[in-house]
Amino acid sequence: MQNQASARRLRLSSRPSLLSPIQVLTRLSELLATWERRARERRMLAEMSPHMLKDLGIARSEASAESQKPFWRG
């Protein structure tokens, strides 16, 4: 009897736990903030002058490639 209860507890503990609604909202908020930051940084990168890019050590082709990525791609 005790072995069955132990086995059942083990099976239940190995299941992936569901996130609470607060955790879901927190993760969603963090994801949206990341997407917004990426979009803003990529817009700024696209608007930088060659001189600014050179100061940062970034080639125009690299800046162009990065700024053309969609916000959801890391």
Protein Blocks (a to p, Z undefined) as FASTA:
>chain_A
ZZmmmmmmmmmmmpccdddfklmmmmmmmmmmmmmmmmmmmmmmmmpcfklmmmnopafk
lmmmmmmpcfklZZ
